[in-house]
Amino acid sequence: MFLKPLQFGAVALISGTILFSCSSGDNENTAATEQEESGLAQQQTEAPVADEGKGIGPVSSVEVGDAIDETLAAEGKSVFESKCSACHQLSDQKIVGPGLAGVTERRKPEWIMNMIMNPQEMTQKDPTAKKLLAEHLTQMTNQNINESDARALLEYLRQNDKNS
C-alpha cells in the first residue's frame, strides 16, 4: 500500500519535468524566433548598399585608356600564366573557373581588379561574384596579387578582348 503513493509521486515528478522542459523550450524558441524576425525586419528597413558594379575591395577607381599598354599587358600575361591559367582560359571555355573571354566588356575594371585581389570577400558580399560562386561551385583562390599586378592582368584581359 505504501508503494502506490510512491509510484504515483515518481510518475507525477517525471511527467511534470517533461511538461516543464517541453514548454520551456517552446518559450525559448518563440523568443529566439521573435528576436530573429525583429532583426530581419530591422535589416529590411535599412537602405541596401548601392551596387555600382565596382565590387568590394581596395580598388575604387581605375583609369584605362582606349589604347592598350603593350608593356603592361606583357607583364599581365606573365602573371596570368603563373597564377591564373590553371583555373581560367582566355576563351569561353570553363576549366575550374569561368572562361575570361569578354570579361572586360561585361565587368567594370574596378570589379575585375577587386575580384583578382579580394576573391573571398567578393564572393561573400558582391551580388555578381555570389552568382558566379553559385554557378561554378568553387571559391576562387586568393593568389595574393598586389594592385600593380592586378592592373597588369586587367590590361592583359583588355588586350585579349580587343584582339578577339
Backbone as a printed PyTorch tensor [residue, N CA C, xyz], in Angstrom:
tensor([[[  0.7930,  -1.1950,   0.0000],
         [  0.0000,   0.0000,   0.0000],
         [  0.8380,   1.2630,   0.0000]],

        [[  1.9030,   1.2140,   0.7050],
         [  2.7760,   2.3620,   0.7830],
         [  3.4790,   2.6050,  -0.5580]],

        [[  3.6460,   1.5470,  -1.3600],
         [  4.3420,   1.6260,  -2.6400],
         [  3.5440,   2.4100,  -3.6760]],

        [[  2.2320,   2.3200,  -3.6830],
         [  1.4090,   3.0070,  -4.6780],
         [  1.5700,   4.5210,  -4.6040]],

        [[  1.4980,   5.1590,  -3.4470],
         [  1.6860,   6.6120,  -3.4240],
         [  3.0920,   7.0220,  -3.8820]],

        [[  4.0900,   6.2130,  -3.5940],
         [  5.4560,   6.4940,  -4.0020],
         [  5.5710,   6.4250,  -5.5350]],

        [[  4.9690,   5.4120,  -6.1320],
         [  4.9790,   5.2800,  -7.5960],
         [  4.2280,   6.4540,  -8.2270]],

        [[  3.0850,   6.8130,  -7.6170],
         [  2.3150,   7.9240,  -8.1480],
         [  3.1330,   9.2250,  -8.0900]],

        [[  3.8570,   9.4220,  -7.0090],
         [  4.7000,  10.6170,  -6.8510],
         [  5.8190,  10.6460,  -7.8890]],

        [[  6.4260,   9.5020,  -8.1560],
         [  7.5100,   9.4250,  -9.1340],
         [  6.9870,   9.7270, -10.5350]],

        [[  5.8260,   9.1540, -10.8730],
         [  5.2230,   9.3930, -12.1890],
         [  4.8640,  10.8750, -12.3220]],

        [[  4.3110,  11.4580, -11.2700],
         [  3.9340,  12.8750, -11.3020],
         [  5.1770,  13.7500, -11.4720]],

        [[  6.2760,  13.3950, -10.7980],
         [  7.5150,  14.1600, -10.8890],
         [  8.1000,  14.0840, -12.3070]],

        [[  8.1460,  12.9170, -12.8830],
         [  8.6680,  12.7270, -14.2370],
         [  7.7870,  13.4580, -15.2490]],

        [[  6.4640,  13.3260, -15.1040],
         [  5.5390,  13.9970, -16.0270],
         [  5.6930,  15.5110, -15.9360]],

        [[  5.8030,  16.0160, -14.7380],
         [  5.9750,  17.4600, -14.5600],
         [  7.2830,  17.9480, -15.1800]],

        [[  8.3610,  17.1710, -15.0310],
         [  9.6500,  17.5310, -15.6150],
         [  9.5580,  17.5800, -17.1360]],

        [[  8.8860,  16.5680, -17.7160],
         [  8.7360,  16.5200, -19.1750],
         [  7.9120,  17.7060, -19.6560]],

        [[  6.7920,  17.9750, -19.0010],
         [  5.9510,  19.1090, -19.3900],
         [  6.6980,  20.4290, -19.2640]],

        [[  7.4350,  20.5910, -18.1780],
         [  8.1750,  21.8330, -17.9730],
         [  9.2580,  22.0070, -19.0370]],

        [[  9.9890,  20.9290, -19.3370],
         [ 11.0630,  21.0560, -20.3270],
         [ 10.5080,  21.3160, -21.7220]],

        [[  9.3740,  20.7280, -22.0500],
         [  8.7780,  20.9780, -23.3660],
         [  8.2730,  22.4000, -23.4760]],

        [[  7.5640,  22.8660, -22.4550],
         [  7.0090,  24.2140, -22.5380],
         [  8.1140,  25.2540, -22.4230]],

        [[  9.1510,  24.9880, -21.6460],
         [ 10.2520,  25.9240, -21.5020],
         [ 10.9830,  26.0840, -22.8250]],

        [[ 11.2200,  24.9800, -23.5210],
         [ 11.8850,  25.0290, -24.8160],
         [ 11.0730,  25.8000, -25.8290]],

        [[  9.7560,  25.6300, -25.8010],
         [  8.8950,  26.3460, -26.7350],
         [  8.9920,  27.8430, -26.5050]],

        [[  9.0030,  28.2500, -25.2380],
         [  9.0890,  29.6720, -24.9420],
         [ 10.4220,  30.2390, -25.4130]],

        [[ 11.5060,  29.4860, -25.2040],
         [ 12.8120,  29.9520, -25.6500],
         [ 12.8490,  30.0350, -27.1700]],

        [[ 12.2930,  29.0170, -27.8420],
         [ 12.2810,  29.0440, -29.3060],
         [ 11.4430,  30.2000, -29.8250]],

        [[ 10.3080,  30.4480, -29.1710],
         [  9.4420,  31.5370, -29.5900],
         [ 10.1680,  32.8640, -29.4100]],

        [[ 10.8430,  33.0290, -28.2760],
         [ 11.5800,  34.2700, -28.0230],
         [ 12.6960,  34.4410, -29.0460]],

        [[ 13.4170,  33.3560, -29.3340],
         [ 14.5000,  33.4340, -30.3150],
         [ 13.9500,  33.7680, -31.6960]],

        [[ 12.8340,  33.1460, -32.0540],
         [ 12.2180,  33.4070, -33.3540],
         [ 11.7580,  34.8570, -33.4440]],

        [[ 11.1510,  35.3700, -32.3620],
         [ 10.7030,  36.7590, -32.3670],
         [ 11.8750,  37.7150, -32.5120]],

        [[ 13.0080,  37.3910, -31.8300],
         [ 14.1830,  38.2380, -31.9470],
         [ 14.7290,  38.1980, -33.3760]],

        [[ 14.7710,  37.0000, -33.9730],
         [ 15.2630,  36.8760, -35.3440],
         [ 14.3710,  37.6550, -36.3000]],

        [[ 13.0490,  37.5200, -36.1250],
         [ 12.1170,  38.2090, -37.0150],
         [ 12.2510,  39.7200, -36.8750]],

        [[ 12.4130,  40.2140, -35.6460],
         [ 12.5540,  41.6590, -35.4720],
         [ 13.8790,  42.1240, -36.0570]],

        [[ 14.9250,  41.3070, -35.9460],
         [ 16.2120,  41.6390, -36.5600],
         [ 16.1040,  41.6750, -38.0650]],

        [[ 15.3700,  40.7060, -38.6410],
         [ 15.1690,  40.6920, -40.0940],
         [ 14.3830,  41.9080, -40.5420]],

        [[ 13.3560,  42.2490, -39.7770],
         [ 12.5550,  43.4140, -40.1360],
         [ 13.4040,  44.6720, -40.0830]],

        [[ 14.2780,  44.7470, -39.0680],
         [ 15.1470,  45.9110, -38.9360],
         [ 16.1230,  45.9730, -40.1110]],

        [[ 16.6820,  44.8170, -40.5130],
         [ 17.6010,  44.7840, -41.6410],
         [ 16.9000,  45.1960, -42.9320]],

        [[ 15.6510,  44.7680, -43.1010],
         [ 14.9280,  45.0610, -44.3210],
         [ 14.5720,  46.5370, -44.4360]],

        [[ 14.4510,  47.2350, -43.3000],
         [ 14.1220,  48.6450, -43.3620],
         [ 15.3520,  49.5020, -43.6400]],

        [[ 16.5660,  48.9530, -43.4040],
         [ 17.7810,  49.6890, -43.7000],
         [ 17.9540,  49.7630, -45.2130]],

        [[ 18.5050,  50.8520, -45.6790],
         [ 18.7020,  51.0420, -47.1140],
         [ 19.7610,  50.0690, -47.6100]],

        [[ 19.5230,  49.3890, -48.7340],
         [ 20.5170,  48.4670, -49.2630],
         [ 21.7250,  49.2350, -49.7990]],

        [[ 22.8770,  48.5830, -49.7450],
         [ 24.1030,  49.1890, -50.2540],
         [ 24.0000,  49.2450, -51.7750]],

        [[ 24.3090,  50.3920, -52.3330],
         [ 24.2220,  50.5610, -53.7850],
         [ 25.3100,  49.7340, -54.4650]],

        [[ 24.9270,  48.9830, -55.4580],
         [ 25.8750,  48.1920, -56.2280],
         [ 26.2310,  48.9850, -57.4770]],

        [[ 27.4250,  49.5330, -57.4770],
         [ 27.8820,  50.3340, -58.6070],
         [ 28.6350,  49.4870, -59.6250]],

        [[ 28.7030,  48.1900, -59.3780],
         [ 29.3990,  47.3130, -60.3070],
         [ 30.9070,  47.3490, -60.1720]],

        [[ 31.4000,  47.9390, -59.0800],
         [ 32.8440,  48.0420, -58.8860],
         [ 33.3880,  46.9690, -57.9520]],

        [[ 32.5130,  46.2240, -57.3320],
         [ 32.9500,  45.1720, -56.4300],
         [ 33.3670,  45.7000, -55.0740]],

        [[ 33.9390,  44.7890, -54.2890],
         [ 34.3280,  45.1040, -52.9190],
         [ 35.8170,  44.8320, -52.7790]],

        [[ 36.5400,  45.8370, -52.3610],
         [ 37.9800,  45.6750, -52.2040],
         [ 38.6820,  47.0140, -52.2540]],

        [[ 39.9820,  46.9740, -52.4060],
         [ 40.7760,  48.2030, -52.3130],
         [ 40.6780,  49.1190, -53.5290]],

        [[ 40.1830,  48.6130, -54.6610],
         [ 40.1710,  49.4070, -55.8910],
         [ 38.8130,  50.0940, -56.0500]],

        [[ 38.8270,  51.4230, -55.9780],
         [ 37.5800,  52.1720, -56.1470],
         [ 37.5670,  52.9370, -57.4560]],

        [[ 38.7370,  53.1150, -58.0590],
         [ 38.7990,  53.8450, -59.3170],
         [ 40.0120,  53.3780, -60.1190]],

        [[ 39.7900,  53.1430, -61.4170],
         [ 40.8570,  52.7380, -62.3230],
         [ 40.7040,  53.5280, -63.6100]],

        [[ 41.7800,  54.0980, -64.0690],
         [ 41.7790,  54.8200, -65.3330],
         [ 42.3450,  53.9070, -66.4190]],

        [[ 41.5520,  53.6290, -67.4200],
         [ 42.0230,  52.8590, -68.5690],
         [ 41.7670,  53.6920, -69.8180]],

        [[ 42.7390,  53.7150, -70.7090],
         [ 42.5740,  54.4550, -71.9490],
         [ 42.0100,  53.5590, -73.0320]],

        [[ 41.7960,  54.1280, -74.1920],
         [ 41.3220,  53.3420, -75.3270],
         [ 42.4200,  52.4240, -75.8530]],

        [[ 43.6560,  52.9200, -75.8510],
         [ 44.7810,  52.1320, -76.3550],
         [ 45.2680,  51.1640, -75.2790]],

        [[ 45.7150,  50.0090, -75.7210],
         [ 46.2740,  49.0100, -74.8140],
         [ 47.7300,  49.3500, -74.5450]],

        [[ 48.1230,  49.3090, -73.2850],
         [ 49.5250,  49.4840, -72.8980],
         [ 50.1990,  48.1230, -73.0740]],

        [[ 50.9380,  47.9640, -74.1590],
         [ 51.5320,  46.6710, -74.5250],
         [ 52.5180,  46.1620, -73.4700]],

        [[ 53.2840,  47.0560, -72.8760],
         [ 54.2540,  46.6560, -71.8390],
         [ 53.5250,  46.1110, -70.6210]],

        [[ 52.4940,  46.8180, -70.2050],
         [ 51.6980,  46.3920, -69.0510],
         [ 50.9850,  45.0730, -69.3560]],

        [[ 50.4700,  44.9320, -70.5710],
         [ 49.7900,  43.6950, -70.9630],
         [ 50.7600,  42.5100, -70.9560]],

        [[ 52.0060,  42.7410, -71.3550],
         [ 53.0180,  41.6720, -71.3300],
         [ 53.2970,  41.2260, -69.8920]],

        [[ 53.3480,  42.1870, -68.9770],
         [ 53.5060,  41.8450, -67.5570],
         [ 52.3040,  41.0270, -67.0820]],

        [[ 51.1170,  41.4420, -67.5020],
         [ 49.8880,  40.7460, -67.1290],
         [ 49.8600,  39.3260, -67.6630]],

        [[ 50.3680,  39.1370, -68.8830],
         [ 50.4230,  37.7960, -69.4620],
         [ 51.2920,  36.8760, -68.6070]],

        [[ 52.4170,  37.3920, -68.1460],
         [ 53.3160,  36.6090, -67.2990],
         [ 52.6340,  36.2140, -65.9800]],

        [[ 51.9460,  37.1780, -65.3730],
         [ 51.2120,  36.8960, -64.1230],
         [ 50.1010,  35.8870, -64.3910]],

        [[ 49.3560,  36.0800, -65.4870],
         [ 48.2590,  35.1650, -65.8330],
         [ 48.7730,  33.7360, -65.9840]],

        [[ 49.8640,  33.5750, -66.7190],
         [ 50.3990,  32.2290, -66.9590],
         [ 50.8780,  31.5660, -65.6740]],

        [[ 51.3990,  32.3420, -64.7280],
         [ 51.9090,  31.7420, -63.4930],
         [ 50.8460,  31.5480, -62.4190]],

        [[ 49.8050,  32.4020, -62.4090],
         [ 48.8590,  32.3440, -61.2870],
         [ 47.4110,  32.0510, -61.6660]],

        [[ 47.0390,  32.2190, -62.9330],
         [ 45.6200,  32.1460, -63.2960],
         [ 45.2750,  31.0190, -64.2590]],

        [[ 46.2200,  30.6420, -65.1050],
         [ 45.9120,  29.7340, -66.2150],
         [ 45.5460,  28.3120, -65.7790]],

        [[ 45.8470,  27.9330, -64.5650],
         [ 45.4540,  26.5970, -64.0950],
         [ 43.9330,  26.4870, -63.9400]],

        [[ 43.2710,  27.6120, -63.7190],
         [ 41.8220,  27.6000, -63.4900],
         [ 41.0210,  28.3460, -64.5530]],

        [[ 41.6680,  29.2230, -65.3200],
         [ 40.9540,  30.0610, -66.2790],
         [ 41.5630,  29.9640, -67.6750]],

        [[ 40.6880,  30.0170, -68.6810],
         [ 41.0870,  30.1310, -70.0850],
         [ 40.7130,  31.5290, -70.5660]],

        [[ 41.3860,  31.9890, -71.6090],
         [ 41.0450,  33.2870, -72.1950],
         [ 39.9100,  33.1620, -73.1960]],

        [[ 39.3750,  31.9790, -73.3300],
         [ 38.2390,  31.7240, -74.2200],
         [ 36.9650,  31.6620, -73.3730]],

        [[ 35.8990,  31.1410, -73.9580],
         [ 34.6550,  30.9330, -73.2170],
         [ 34.6760,  29.6220, -72.4300]],

        [[ 35.7130,  28.8390, -72.6210],
         [ 35.7880,  27.5110, -72.0110],
         [ 36.0390,  27.5920, -70.5090]],

        [[ 35.2490,  26.8370, -69.7670],
         [ 35.4160,  26.7360, -68.3180],
         [ 36.3910,  25.6080, -68.0110]],

        [[ 37.3190,  25.8710, -67.1150],
         [ 38.1590,  24.7970, -66.5710],
         [ 37.6300,  24.5680, -65.1560]],

        [[ 38.1750,  25.2880, -64.1940],
         [ 37.6460,  25.2890, -62.8310],
         [ 36.7850,  26.5400, -62.6600]],

        [[ 37.3690,  27.6660, -63.0440],
         [ 36.6520,  28.9350, -63.0180],
         [ 36.1330,  29.2520, -64.4100]],

        [[ 35.3890,  30.3210, -64.5180],
         [ 34.8020,  30.6750, -65.8240],
         [ 35.8470,  31.0840, -66.8480]],

        [[ 35.5120,  30.8850, -68.1140],
         [ 36.3360,  31.4130, -69.1920],
         [ 36.3070,  32.9280, -69.1350]],

        [[ 37.3950,  33.5690, -69.5360],
         [ 37.5120,  35.0090, -69.3560],
         [ 37.3090,  35.8300, -70.6310]],

        [[ 36.9420,  35.1900, -71.7230],
         [ 36.6830,  35.9340, -72.9520],
         [ 35.5560,  36.9330, -72.7280]],

        [[ 35.7930,  38.1870, -73.0720],
         [ 34.7670,  39.2150, -72.9440],
         [ 34.5580,  39.7670, -71.5490]],

        [[ 35.3850,  39.3600, -70.5940],
         [ 35.1700,  39.8020, -69.2140],
         [ 35.2830,  41.3150, -69.0760]],

        [[ 36.1610,  41.9400, -69.8520],
         [ 36.3190,  43.4040, -69.7370],
         [ 35.1570,  44.1540, -70.3770]],

        [[ 34.3540,  43.4570, -71.1360],
         [ 33.1530,  44.0720, -71.7140],
         [ 31.9460,  43.8980, -70.7850]],

        [[ 31.9870,  42.8580, -69.9520],
         [ 30.8740,  42.5660, -69.0320],
         [ 31.0400,  43.2160, -67.6620]],

        [[ 32.2750,  43.4560, -67.2510],
         [ 32.5470,  43.9530, -65.8980],
         [ 33.3690,  45.2430, -65.9640]],

        [[ 33.1860,  46.0560, -64.9380],
         [ 33.9750,  47.2820, -64.8220],
         [ 35.4120,  46.9160, -64.4220]],

        [[ 36.3690,  47.7550, -64.8030],
         [ 37.7720,  47.4760, -64.4510],
         [ 37.9860,  47.3040, -62.9460]],

        [[ 37.3000,  48.1160, -62.1450],
         [ 37.4400,  48.0270, -60.6850],
         [ 36.9630,  46.6660, -60.1780]],

        [[ 35.8600,  46.1770, -60.7480],
         [ 35.3170,  44.8800, -60.3310],
         [ 36.3280,  43.7780, -60.6240]],

        [[ 36.9050,  43.8130, -61.8070],
         [ 37.8730,  42.7810, -62.1980],
         [ 39.0700,  42.7940, -61.2440]],

        [[ 39.6060,  43.9760, -60.9820],
         [ 40.7670,  44.0580, -60.0860],
         [ 40.4120,  43.6480, -58.6620]],

        [[ 39.2400,  44.0470, -58.1830],
         [ 38.8260,  43.6450, -56.8310],
         [ 38.6270,  42.1370, -56.7440]],

        [[ 38.0890,  41.5310, -57.7930],
         [ 37.9070,  40.0720, -57.7880],
         [ 39.2570,  39.3700, -57.7760]],

        [[ 40.2260,  39.8970, -58.5130],
         [ 41.5640,  39.3120, -58.5440],
         [ 42.2310,  39.4230, -57.1760]],

        [[ 42.0880,  40.5720, -56.5350],
         [ 42.7950,  40.8340, -55.2800],
         [ 42.0370,  40.4040, -54.0290]],

        [[ 40.7200,  40.3060, -54.1220],
         [ 39.8820,  40.1230, -52.9360],
         [ 38.7670,  39.1090, -53.1970]],

        [[ 39.1070,  37.9020, -53.6660],
         [ 38.0550,  36.9770, -54.1130],
         [ 37.1120,  36.4890, -53.0190]],

        [[ 37.6000,  36.2860, -51.8130],
         [ 36.7260,  35.7340, -50.7690],
         [ 35.6590,  36.7300, -50.3410]],

        [[ 36.0560,  37.9590, -50.0690],
         [ 35.0710,  38.9540, -49.6580],
         [ 34.1100,  39.2570, -50.8080]],

        [[ 34.6320,  39.2520, -52.0280],
         [ 33.7700,  39.4820, -53.1910],
         [ 32.6710,  38.4190, -53.2560]],

        [[ 33.0230,  37.1410, -53.0910],
         [ 32.0200,  36.0850, -53.2030],
         [ 31.0800,  36.0470, -51.9990]],

        [[ 31.4450,  36.7280, -50.9360],
         [ 30.5590,  36.8160, -49.7800],
         [ 29.6050,  38.0040, -49.8650]],

        [[ 30.0350,  39.1060, -50.5200],
         [ 29.2620,  40.3460, -50.4490],
         [ 28.8150,  40.9130, -51.7910]],

        [[ 29.5400,  40.6450, -52.8580],
         [ 29.1930,  41.2180, -54.1570],
         [ 28.1700,  40.3300, -54.8580]],

        [[ 27.0360,  40.8920, -55.3040],
         [ 25.9790,  40.0700, -55.9110],
         [ 26.4340,  39.2890, -57.1490]],

        [[ 27.2250,  39.8960, -57.9990],
         [ 27.6910,  39.2170, -59.2070],
         [ 28.6460,  38.0840, -58.8570]],

        [[ 29.5750,  38.3420, -57.9440],
         [ 30.5330,  37.3170, -57.5270],
         [ 29.8240,  36.1660, -56.8140]],

        [[ 28.7780,  36.4750, -56.0500],
         [ 27.9890,  35.4250, -55.3910],
         [ 27.3600,  34.5000, -56.4360]],

        [[ 26.8210,  35.0860, -57.5010],
         [ 26.2070,  34.2780, -58.5690],
         [ 27.2400,  33.3990, -59.2510]],

        [[ 28.4240,  33.9480, -59.4840],
         [ 29.4900,  33.1540, -60.1070],
         [ 29.8960,  31.9810, -59.2220]],

        [[ 29.9940,  32.2170, -57.9240],
         [ 30.3310,  31.1370, -56.9930],
         [ 29.2450,  30.0640, -57.0080]],

        [[ 27.9970,  30.4750, -57.0210],
         [ 26.8860,  29.5120, -57.0570],
         [ 26.9000,  28.7110, -58.3600]],

        [[ 27.2720,  29.3540, -59.4450],
         [ 27.2940,  28.6940, -60.7450],
         [ 28.4710,  27.7310, -60.8920]],

        [[ 29.6400,  28.1490, -60.4240],
         [ 30.8530,  27.3490, -60.6300],
         [ 31.2220,  26.4770, -59.4280]],

        [[ 30.5990,  26.7370, -58.2860],
         [ 30.7460,  25.9100, -57.0800],
         [ 32.1800,  25.7730, -56.5880]],

        [[ 33.0190,  26.7320, -56.9250],
         [ 34.4060,  26.7120, -56.4620],
         [ 34.8200,  28.1180, -56.0790]],

        [[ 35.3180,  28.2530, -54.8540],
         [ 35.8140,  29.5490, -54.3890],
         [ 37.1390,  29.8540, -55.0800]],

        [[ 37.2350,  31.0260, -55.6770],
         [ 38.4900,  31.4500, -56.2950],
         [ 39.5510,  31.5870, -55.2180]],

        [[ 40.7100,  31.0260, -55.4900],
         [ 41.8160,  31.0630, -54.5460],
         [ 42.4410,  32.4510, -54.5320]],

        [[ 42.7430,  32.9200, -53.3370],
         [ 43.4410,  34.1910, -53.2230],
         [ 44.9060,  33.9410, -53.5670]],

        [[ 45.3710,  34.5360, -54.6550],
         [ 46.7440,  34.3550, -55.1220],
         [ 47.6870,  35.4250, -54.5710]],

        [[ 47.1870,  36.2660, -53.6650],
         [ 47.9820,  37.3540, -53.0800],
         [ 48.6030,  38.2350, -54.1550]],

        [[ 47.7710,  38.6410, -55.0830],
         [ 48.2110,  39.5080, -56.1740],
         [ 48.0760,  40.9590, -55.7190]],

        [[ 49.1480,  41.7200, -55.8830],
         [ 49.1200,  43.1250, -55.4740],
         [ 48.4300,  43.9790, -56.5370]],

        [[ 48.2220,  45.2380, -56.2170],
         [ 47.4510,  46.0990, -57.0990],
         [ 48.1310,  46.3180, -58.4540]],

        [[ 49.4450,  46.4410, -58.4770],
         [ 50.1190,  46.6660, -59.7660],
         [ 50.0240,  45.4260, -60.6580]],

        [[ 50.1220,  44.2250, -60.0700],
         [ 49.9650,  43.0030, -60.8700],
         [ 48.5160,  42.8260, -61.3200]],

        [[ 47.5710,  43.2200, -60.4640],
         [ 46.1540,  43.1470, -60.8510],
         [ 45.8750,  44.0990, -62.0050]],

        [[ 46.5080,  45.2680, -61.9800],
         [ 46.3290,  46.2220, -63.0810],
         [ 46.9330,  45.6690, -64.3680]],

        [[ 48.0860,  44.9930, -64.2560],
         [ 48.7060,  44.3760, -65.4300],
         [ 47.8150,  43.2570, -65.9720]],

        [[ 47.2300,  42.4660, -65.0910],
         [ 46.2970,  41.4160, -65.5170],
         [ 45.0940,  42.0240, -66.2330]],

        [[ 44.5660,  43.0990, -65.6910],
         [ 43.4470,  43.7820, -66.3330],
         [ 43.8250,  44.1990, -67.7520]],

        [[ 45.0190,  44.7440, -67.9210],
         [ 45.4390,  45.1960, -69.2500],
         [ 45.5820,  44.0060, -70.1980]],

        [[ 46.0730,  42.8840, -69.6830],
         [ 46.1850,  41.6740, -70.4990],
         [ 44.8010,  41.1710, -70.9140]],

        [[ 43.8470,  41.2110, -70.0100],
         [ 42.4780,  40.8020, -70.3340],
         [ 41.8440,  41.7640, -71.3370]],

        [[ 42.1250,  43.0450, -71.1990],
         [ 41.6300,  44.0340, -72.1660],
         [ 42.2120,  43.7610, -73.5540]],

        [[ 43.5070,  43.4400, -73.5790],
         [ 44.1680,  43.1240, -74.8470],
         [ 43.5360,  41.9000, -75.4960]],

        [[ 43.2900,  40.8880, -74.7010],
         [ 42.6680,  39.6640, -75.2040],
         [ 41.2920,  39.9550, -75.7900]],

        [[ 40.5060,  40.7470, -75.0720],
         [ 39.1510,  41.0590, -75.5550],
         [ 39.1880,  41.9470, -76.7950]],

        [[ 40.1420,  42.8380, -76.8700],
         [ 40.2400,  43.7270, -78.0290],
         [ 40.6670,  42.9560, -79.2830]],

        [[ 41.5070,  41.9260, -79.0920],
         [ 42.0120,  41.1380, -80.2240],
         [ 41.0580,  40.0130, -80.6390]],

        [[ 40.0120,  39.8120, -79.8730],
         [ 39.0740,  38.7110, -80.1670],
         [ 38.0570,  39.1010, -81.2040]]])
